[in-house]
Amino acid sequence: MTERNFLNNLVSVTMFNQGQASKIFNRLQSEKQIIVLKNNNPTAILLSPDEYDRLINLAADGEKMR
């Protein structure tokens, strides 16, 4: 992920408090992950279903190699 993409994937928890959760969730249709900031610190990462599945499959493949 480039620095520009990384910065575009940041949202403040304030956006959730202002009722913009739906807008944020809609972004996951085109973005793999969104990083939620609280007091300018990462507090959560939202993943698209496709990205979640990809990571689960990677983890499962890693377990098979053990």
Secondary structure as GFF3:
##gff-version 3
##sequence-region A 1 66
A	DSSP	alpha_helix	3	8	.	.	.	ID=ss1
A	DSSP	beta_strand	10	12	.	.	.	ID=ss2
A	DSSP	alpha_helix	13	17	.	.	.	ID=ss3
A	DSSP	alpha_helix	21	27	.	.	.	ID=ss4
A	DSSP	beta_strand	33	38	.	.	.	ID=ss5
A	DSSP	beta_strand	41	47	.	.	.	ID=ss6
A	DSSP	alpha_helix	49	64	.	.	.	ID=ss7
###
